[in-house]
Amino acid sequence: MDFSWKRNLVVLWVGVFFCSTAYSIAIPFLPIFLHSSLGVNEHLEAWSGISFGITFLASALISPYWGSLADKYGRKPMLIRSGYSLAVLYFLTYFINDPYLFVVLRIFQGLLAGFVPASIALVATNTPEKHVGYALGVMATSGATGGIIGPLVGGVVSHMWGNREAFLFSGAVVLIAALIATFLVRETNLNRSGTRSNVREDLRSAIANKSLMSILGLSLIVTMSVMLLEPLLTVYVLQLGASQKDASLSAGIIFAAVGIATVIAAPRWGKLGTKVGYSKILFIGLIGGAVGNLLQFFFTNLYGFGVLRFGYGLFFAAVYPSINAMIVKVTDPEFRGRAFSLNQSSTQIATMLGPVIGGLLGGVIPIRVVFIINGIALLATAILIRSKRPDEAYQKQKQQATEAKLATK
């Protein structure tokens, strides 16, 4: 029995953990870095927003190209390319003193990113089908764990040495992820004999696959839902009665509550999805996320709000592993690298737009109402997914096509 998939799962979990940790060590402190290290005193909010969003825009535009290369030459080369490139860019950030150069480096970080989607694609294509749900659930915990640990490490590094040094630390951590990918990852299911497609053909193929397009749209909506609250949570924590001094810590703990819940629940949801179907698990996760958001409107106690966010995280942990598993279900093996890269484009666009829309909404309506909007959007998405069931529809369509082909012979 081949257990190499388990080795890959462990190795890539560690790699994605380091990559996610590196990102969240430095990025939460962007405004402080721009102000204290790069001398940005005017329009700091605009500089912070551009520096944050430009990376995701660049990544969204380039991801289909990297996906095409991954399907032709392998996901492991994409891991190595991304890991070493990001390490170099983090190290270079330490030396710059100009905010315009910083924005240029942020663009290149987006253009050369791709470690996480390549890892997920490699796990998805090198794991036996009966274990795919569990494996993708486990992978979901790596990014969540890195997201919890990173800001804590970044806060300590910035406090002891400085914000500039946090980028050195990020570079060292990403370098570890790149070395792990280079020497420990094994990729077996790869056909290099085919010709590499171009991005235009890939987009046509994706658009023709209605089930895949439904899942990509879903991925965009749920990521937008998460990121909508990114700029609002600290402000809302203040409104719930936290002191100015403790607001960042309280918001950090509440953010971490969702990450901890994901670490606990995601592998279990993934394993259950293998047994009962991923669309059912996705439906449960979306309903739980919707109810969790709607209930947050009524909780005005800081501790109760934190507990509720943890409960919301336990259900929402089902969403991303189910989406990734459904991408596997609705695509042929030779297209999966491109499919996961298109999914990255979708999530990166949502990650860029979500905080902007959330910030605008928070400026014109009470933040509590944003939870209601979020909840209704997730509820509507759950009902839509339940009615369409894209993974089951794809398998049925594929079976009908096979039967029709056999009938003509």
TORTOR-455958 format. One record per residue (C-alpha): residue number from 1; x, y, z; residue in three letters. Coordinates in Angstrom, 1 decimal. Each point is the difference from the previous one (the first is absolute). Example, Ala and Ser with C-alpha at 12.3 -4.5 7.8 and 13.67 -1.06 7.14 Angstrom:
   k      x      y      z   r
   1   12.3   -4.5    7.8 ALA
   2    1.4    3.4   -0.7 SER
END
This chain:
   k      x      y      z   r
   1    0.0    0.0    0.0 MET
   2    1.3    3.4   -1.0 ASP
   3    0.3    2.4    3.0 PHE
   4    2.0    2.7   -1.9 SER
   5   -3.1    2.2    0.1 TRP
   6    0.2    0.1    3.8 LYS
   7    3.7    1.0   -0.2 ARG
   8   -0.9    2.8   -2.4 ASN
   9   -2.9    1.1    2.2 LEU
  10    2.2    0.4    3.0 VAL
  11    2.8    1.7   -1.9 VAL
  12   -2.3    2.4   -1.8 LEU
  13   -1.9    0.8    3.1 TRP
  14    3.2    1.1    1.6 VAL
  15    1.0    2.0   -3.2 GLY
  16   -3.4    1.8   -0.2 VAL
  17    0.1    0.7    3.8 PHE
  18    3.4    1.7   -0.4 PHE
  19   -1.1    1.9   -3.1 CYS
  20   -3.2    1.2    1.7 SER
  21    1.9    0.9    3.1 THR
  22    2.5    2.0   -1.9 ALA
  23   -2.8    2.0   -1.7 TYR
  24   -1.8    0.8    3.2 SER
  25    3.2    1.0    1.9 ILE
  26    0.5    3.2   -2.0 ALA
  27   -3.2    0.8   -1.9 ILE
  28   -2.2    1.0    3.0 PRO
  29    2.5    2.7    0.8 PHE
  30    0.1    1.6   -3.4 LEU
  31   -1.3    3.4    1.1 PRO
  32    2.5    0.2    2.8 ILE
  33    2.9   -1.0   -2.3 PHE
  34   -1.1    2.6   -2.6 LEU
  35   -0.2    2.7    2.6 HIS
  36    3.0   -0.7    2.3 SER
  37    2.5   -1.6   -2.5 SER
  38   -0.9    1.6   -3.3 LEU
  39   -1.0    3.4    1.1 GLY
  40   -3.6    0.1   -1.3 VAL
  41   -1.8    2.6    2.0 ASN
  42   -2.7    1.2   -2.3 GLU
  43   -2.7   -2.2   -1.6 HIS
  44    1.2   -3.0    2.1 LEU
  45   -3.4   -1.8   -0.4 GLU
  46    0.3    0.2   -3.8 ALA
  47    3.6   -1.2    0.0 TRP
  48   -1.0   -2.9    2.3 SER
  49   -3.0   -0.9   -2.2 GLY
  50    2.0    0.1   -3.2 ILE
  51    2.9   -1.9    1.5 SER
  52   -2.3   -2.7    1.3 PHE
  53   -2.3   -0.3   -3.1 GLY
  54    2.5    0.2   -2.8 ILE
  55    1.5   -3.3    0.9 THR
  56   -3.3   -1.8   -0.3 PHE
  57   -0.8    1.7   -3.3 LEU
  58    3.3   -1.1   -1.5 ALA
  59   -0.5   -3.5    1.4 SER
  60   -3.5   -0.3   -1.4 ALA
  61    1.2    1.0   -3.5 LEU
  62    3.0   -2.3   -0.1 ILE
  63   -1.4   -3.1    1.7 SER
  64   -1.5   -1.6   -3.2 PRO
  65    3.5    0.2   -1.6 TYR
  66    1.7   -1.8    2.9 TRP
  67   -2.8   -2.6    0.0 GLY
  68    0.6   -0.8   -3.7 SER
  69    3.7   -0.5    0.8 LEU
  70   -0.8   -2.1    3.0 ALA
  71   -2.1   -2.4   -2.1 ASP
  72    2.7   -0.3   -2.5 LYS
  73    3.2   -0.1    2.1 TYR
  74   -1.3   -0.9    3.4 GLY
  75   -1.2    1.6    3.2 ARG
  76    3.3   -0.6    1.8 LYS
  77    1.9    2.4   -2.3 PRO
  78   -2.7    2.7    0.8 MET
  79    0.6   -0.6    3.7 LEU
  80    3.8    0.5   -0.4 ILE
  81   -0.4    3.1   -2.3 ARG
  82   -2.5    1.6    2.4 SER
  83    1.8   -0.8    3.2 GLY
  84    3.5    1.3   -1.0 TYR
  85   -1.5    3.0   -1.8 SER
  86   -2.0    1.1    3.0 LEU
  87    3.0   -0.5    2.4 ALA
  88    2.1    2.3   -2.2 VAL
  89   -2.7    2.7   -0.2 LEU
  90   -0.5   -0.1    3.8 TYR
  91    3.8    0.4    0.5 PHE
  92    0.1    2.9   -2.5 LEU
  93   -2.8    1.8    1.9 THR
  94    2.3    0.3    2.9 TYR
  95    2.4    2.3   -2.0 PHE
  96   -2.4    2.4   -1.7 ILE
  97   -0.8    3.5    1.2 ASN
  98   -2.4    1.2   -2.6 ASP
  99   -3.8   -0.7    0.1 PRO
 100   -0.2   -0.2   -3.8 TYR
 101    2.6   -2.7   -0.1 LEU
 102   -1.9   -1.8    2.7 PHE
 103   -3.1    0.0   -2.2 VAL
 104    2.1   -1.4   -2.9 VAL
 105    1.2   -2.8    2.3 LEU
 106   -3.6   -0.7    1.1 ARG
 107   -1.0   -0.3   -3.7 ILE
 108    2.8   -2.6   -0.5 PHE
 109   -1.1   -1.8    3.1 GLN
 110   -3.4   -0.4   -1.7 GLY
 111    1.5   -1.0   -3.4 LEU
 112    2.3   -2.6    1.5 LEU
 113   -2.4   -1.4    2.6 ALA
 114   -1.7   -3.4   -0.2 GLY
 115    1.5   -2.3    2.7 PHE
 116   -3.3   -0.7    1.7 VAL
 117   -2.2   -0.8   -3.1 PRO
 118    2.8   -2.1   -1.5 ALA
 119    0.2   -1.9    3.3 SER
 120   -3.8   -0.6    0.0 ILE
 121    0.1   -1.1   -3.6 ALA
 122    2.9   -2.4    0.6 LEU
 123   -1.8   -1.6    3.0 VAL
 124   -3.2   -0.2   -2.0 ALA
 125    1.6   -1.7   -2.9 THR
 126    2.3   -2.3    1.9 ASN
 127   -2.4   -1.3    2.6 THR
 128   -2.3   -3.1   -0.6 PRO
 129   -3.6    1.2   -0.6 GLU
 130   -1.4   -1.6    3.1 LYS
 131    2.4    2.1    2.2 HIS
 132   -0.2    3.3   -2.0 VAL
 133   -2.6    1.6    2.3 GLY
 134    1.9   -0.8    3.2 TYR
 135    3.3    1.2   -1.6 ALA
 136   -1.4    3.3   -1.1 LEU
 137   -1.6    0.5    3.4 GLY
 138    3.3   -0.5    1.6 VAL
 139    1.6    2.5   -2.5 MET
 140   -2.6    2.6    1.0 ALA
 141    1.4   -0.1    3.6 THR
 142    3.5    0.9   -1.1 SER
 143   -0.9    3.4   -1.3 GLY
 144   -2.3    0.7    2.9 ALA
 145    2.8   -1.0    2.5 THR
 146    2.5    2.2   -1.8 GLY
 147   -2.5    2.8    0.1 GLY
 148   -0.3   -0.4    3.8 ILE
 149    3.7   -0.3    0.7 ILE
 150    1.3    2.6   -2.5 GLY
 151   -1.4    3.2    1.6 PRO
 152    1.1   -1.1    3.4 LEU
 153    3.6   -0.6   -1.3 VAL
 154   -0.1    3.2   -2.0 GLY
 155   -1.1    2.0    3.1 GLY
 156    2.8   -1.4    2.0 VAL
 157    2.6    0.5   -2.7 VAL
 158   -1.2    3.6   -0.7 SER
 159    0.0    0.8    3.7 HIS
 160    3.5   -1.4    0.7 MET
 161    1.8    1.0   -3.2 TRP
 162   -2.2    2.1   -2.3 GLY
 163   -2.5   -0.2   -2.8 ASN
 164    2.7   -0.1   -2.7 ARG
 165    1.6   -3.0    1.7 GLU
 166   -3.4   -1.8   -0.2 ALA
 167    0.5   -0.3   -3.8 PHE
 168    3.4   -1.7    0.6 LEU
 169   -1.7   -2.4    2.3 PHE
 170   -2.7   -0.6   -2.7 SER
 171    2.6   -0.7   -2.6 GLY
 172    1.7   -2.5    2.2 ALA
 173   -3.3   -1.8    0.7 VAL
 174   -0.9   -0.2   -3.7 VAL
 175    3.5   -1.2   -0.8 LEU
 176   -0.7   -3.0    2.3 ILE
 177   -3.2   -0.7   -2.0 ALA
 178    1.9    0.1   -3.3 ALA
 179    2.7   -2.4    1.4 LEU
 180   -2.8   -2.4    1.1 ILE
 181   -1.5    0.1   -3.4 ALA
 182    3.4   -0.5   -1.7 THR
 183    1.2   -3.0    2.0 PHE
 184   -3.1   -1.7    1.5 LEU
 185   -2.9    0.2   -2.4 VAL
 186   -0.6   -2.9   -2.4 ARG
 187   -2.3    0.5   -3.0 GLU
 188   -1.0   -3.2   -1.9 THR
 189   -3.3    0.6   -2.0 ASN
 190    1.3    2.2   -2.8 LEU
 191   -0.2   -0.3   -3.7 ASN
 192    2.6    2.2   -1.8 ARG
 193   -0.8   -1.3   -3.4 SER
 194   -2.8    2.4   -0.8 GLY
 195    0.5    3.4   -1.5 THR
 196   -0.3    3.0    2.3 ARG
 197   -3.3    1.9   -0.6 SER
 198   -0.2    3.8    0.0 ASN
 199   -2.0    2.0    2.5 VAL
 200   -2.7    0.9   -2.5 ARG
 201   -0.7   -3.7   -0.8 GLU
 202   -0.1   -0.7    3.8 ASP
 203   -2.6    2.7    0.6 LEU
 204   -2.1   -1.3   -2.9 ARG
 205    0.2   -3.5    1.5 SER
 206   -0.9    1.3    3.5 ALA
 207   -3.0    2.0   -1.3 ILE
 208   -1.2   -3.1   -1.9 ALA
 209    0.0   -1.9    3.3 ASN
 210   -3.1    1.4    1.7 LYS
 211    0.6   -1.9    3.2 SER
 212    3.5    1.4    0.4 LEU
 213   -1.2    3.5   -0.6 MET
 214   -2.7   -0.4    2.7 SER
 215    2.7   -1.1    2.4 ILE
 216    2.3    2.9   -0.9 LEU
 217   -2.9    2.4    0.5 GLY
 218   -0.7   -1.6    3.4 LEU
 219    3.7    0.3    0.9 SER
 220   -0.1    3.7   -0.8 LEU
 221   -3.2    0.6    2.1 ILE
 222    1.2   -1.8    3.1 VAL
 223    3.4    1.6   -0.1 THR
 224   -1.7    3.4   -0.4 MET
 225   -2.1   -0.9    3.0 SER
 226    3.1   -0.6    2.2 VAL
 227    2.0    3.0   -1.3 MET
 228   -3.0    2.4    0.3 LEU
 229    0.5    0.0    3.8 LEU
 230    3.8    0.4   -0.1 GLU
 231    0.1    3.8    0.4 PRO
 232   -3.1    0.1    2.3 LEU
 233    0.7   -2.5    2.7 LEU
 234    2.4    2.1    2.1 THR
 235   -2.3    3.0   -0.3 VAL
 236   -3.0   -2.3    1.1 TYR
 237    2.0   -1.3    2.9 VAL
 238    0.4    3.6    1.2 LEU
 239   -3.7    0.5   -0.4 GLN
 240   -0.6   -3.0    2.2 LEU
 241    1.9    1.6    2.8 GLY
 242    3.6   -0.9   -0.3 ALA
 243    2.4    2.7    1.0 SER
 244    2.2    1.7   -2.7 GLN
 245    3.0   -1.5    1.6 LYS
 246   -1.4   -3.6   -0.2 ASP
 247   -1.9    0.2   -3.3 ALA
 248    2.8   -1.5   -2.1 SER
 249    0.5   -2.9    2.4 LEU
 250   -3.7   -0.7    0.3 SER
 251   -0.5    0.1   -3.7 ALA
 252    3.0   -2.3   -0.5 GLY
 253   -1.4   -2.5    2.5 ILE
 254   -3.4    0.1   -1.8 ILE
 255    1.7   -0.5   -3.4 PHE
 256    2.0   -2.8    1.5 ALA
 257   -3.2   -1.7    1.3 ALA
 258   -1.1   -0.6   -3.6 VAL
 259    3.4   -1.4   -0.9 GLY
 260    0.1   -2.3    3.0 ILE
 261   -3.5   -1.3   -0.8 ALA
 262    1.2   -0.7   -3.6 THR
 263    2.9   -2.0    1.3 VAL
 264   -2.3   -2.1    2.1 ILE
 265   -2.9   -0.5   -2.4 ALA
 266    1.4    0.1   -3.6 ALA
 267    1.5   -3.6   -0.2 PRO
 268   -3.2   -1.4    1.5 ARG
 269   -2.2    1.8   -2.6 TRP
 270    2.3   -1.2   -2.8 GLY
 271   -0.2   -3.6    1.2 LYS
 272   -3.8    0.2    0.3 LEU
 273   -0.2    1.5   -3.5 GLY
 274    1.6   -3.1   -1.4 THR
 275   -2.9   -2.1    1.5 LYS
 276   -3.1    2.2   -0.6 VAL
 277    1.1    2.2   -2.8 GLY
 278    1.7    3.4   -0.1 TYR
 279   -3.0    2.0   -1.2 SER
 280   -1.9   -1.1    3.2 LYS
 281    3.0    1.0    2.2 ILE
 282    0.3    3.3   -1.8 LEU
 283   -3.7    0.7    0.5 PHE
 284    0.4   -0.7    3.8 ILE
 285    3.1    2.2    0.2 GLY
 286   -1.8    2.9   -1.9 LEU
 287   -3.1   -0.3    2.1 ILE
 288    2.1    0.0    3.2 GLY
 289    2.0    3.0   -1.2 GLY
 290   -3.3    1.8   -0.9 ALA
 291   -1.6   -0.6    3.4 VAL
 292    3.3    1.0    1.7 GLY
 293    0.0    3.3   -1.8 ASN
 294   -3.6    0.7    0.6 LEU
 295    0.3   -0.8    3.7 LEU
 296    3.0    2.4    0.3 GLN
 297   -2.5    2.9   -0.5 PHE
 298   -1.6   -0.8    3.3 PHE
 299    3.2   -0.6    2.1 PHE
 300    1.2    3.2    1.6 THR
 301    2.1   -1.5    2.6 ASN
 302    3.7   -0.3   -0.8 LEU
 303    0.5   -3.5    1.5 TYR
 304   -3.3   -1.3   -1.5 GLY
 305    1.1    1.3   -3.4 PHE
 306    3.3   -1.8    0.3 GLY
 307   -1.7   -3.3    0.8 VAL
 308   -2.4    0.5   -2.8 LEU
 309    2.8    0.6   -2.5 ARG
 310    1.6   -3.3    1.2 PHE
 311   -3.3   -1.8   -0.7 GLY
 312   -0.3    1.7   -3.4 TYR
 313    3.6   -1.3   -0.7 GLY
 314   -0.9   -3.6    0.8 LEU
 315   -2.6    0.0   -2.7 PHE
 316    1.7    2.3   -2.5 PHE
 317    3.1   -2.4    0.2 ALA
 318   -2.1   -2.3   -2.3 ALA
 319   -0.1    2.5   -2.9 VAL
 320    3.5    0.2   -1.5 TYR
 321    0.9   -3.7    0.2 PRO
 322   -3.3   -0.8   -1.7 SER
 323    0.6    2.6   -2.7 ILE
 324    3.5   -1.4   -0.7 ASN
 325   -1.3   -3.6    0.0 ALA
 326   -2.8    1.0   -2.4 MET
 327    2.5    1.6   -2.4 ILE
 328    1.7   -3.5   -0.1 VAL
 329   -3.4   -1.6   -0.7 LYS
 330   -1.0    2.3   -2.9 VAL
 331    3.3    0.1   -1.9 THR
 332    2.2   -2.5   -1.9 ASP
 333    3.4   -0.8    1.6 PRO
 334    1.9    1.8   -2.8 GLU
 335   -1.9    3.3    0.6 PHE
 336    0.1    0.1    3.8 ARG
 337    3.1    2.2    0.4 GLY
 338   -1.7    2.6   -2.2 ARG
 339   -3.3   -0.4    1.9 ALA
 340    1.6    0.6    3.4 PHE
 341    1.9    3.0   -1.5 SER
 342   -3.3    1.4   -1.3 LEU
 343   -1.4   -0.5    3.5 ASN
 344    2.9    2.0    1.4 GLN
 345   -0.8    2.8   -2.5 SER
 346   -3.6   -0.1    1.3 SER
 347    1.0    0.2    3.7 THR
 348    2.7    2.6   -0.6 GLN
 349   -2.5    2.3   -1.7 ILE
 350   -2.4   -0.5    3.0 ALA
 351    2.9    0.6    2.4 THR
 352    0.7    3.3   -1.7 MET
 353   -3.6    1.2   -0.3 LEU
 354   -1.4   -1.3    3.3 GLY
 355    1.8    2.4    2.4 PRO
 356   -0.8    3.0   -2.4 VAL
 357   -3.7   -0.9   -0.1 ILE
 358    0.0   -0.7    3.7 GLY
 359    1.6    3.3    0.8 GLY
 360   -2.5    1.9   -2.2 LEU
 361   -2.9   -1.9    1.6 LEU
 362    1.3    0.7    3.5 GLY
 363    0.2    3.7   -0.8 GLY
 364   -3.7    0.3   -1.0 VAL
 365   -1.9   -2.6    2.1 ILE
 366    0.6   -1.5    3.5 PRO
 367    2.5   -2.8    0.1 ILE
 368   -2.6   -2.3    1.6 ARG
 369   -2.1    0.3   -3.2 VAL
 370    3.0   -1.2   -2.1 VAL
 371   -0.3   -3.3    1.9 PHE
 372   -3.7   -0.3   -1.2 ILE
 373    1.0    0.7   -3.6 ILE
 374    2.8   -2.6    0.3 ASN
 375   -2.3   -2.6    1.5 GLY
 376   -2.7    0.5   -2.7 ILE
 377    2.6   -0.3   -2.8 ALA
 378    1.3   -3.3    1.5 LEU
 379   -3.5   -1.3    0.5 LEU
 380   -0.9    0.8   -3.7 ALA
 381    3.2   -1.7   -1.1 THR
 382   -0.8   -3.1    2.0 ALA
 383   -3.4   -0.3   -1.5 ILE
 384    1.4    0.5   -3.5 LEU
 385    2.7   -2.7    0.5 ILE
 386   -2.6   -2.4    1.5 ARG
 387   -2.1    0.4   -3.1 SER
 388    2.8   -0.2   -2.6 LYS
 389    2.4   -2.5    1.7 ARG
 390    2.8    0.7   -2.5 PRO
 391    2.1   -3.1    0.8 ASP
 392   -2.9   -2.4   -0.4 GLU
 393   -1.3    1.8   -3.1 ALA
 394    3.5   -0.3   -1.6 TYR
 395    0.3   -3.7    0.7 GLN
 396   -3.5   -0.6   -1.4 LYS
 397    0.8    2.1   -3.1 GLN
 398    3.2   -2.0   -0.5 LYS
 399   -1.8   -3.3    0.4 GLN
 400   -2.6    1.0   -2.6 GLN
 401    2.7    1.1   -2.4 ALA
 402    1.7   -3.4    0.4 THR
 403   -3.2   -1.9   -0.5 GLU
 404   -0.8    2.0   -3.1 ALA
 405    3.5   -0.7   -1.4 LYS
 406   -0.4   -3.7    0.6 LEU
 407   -3.5    0.0   -1.7 ALA
 408    1.5    1.5   -3.2 THR
 409    2.6   -2.8   -0.3 LYS
END
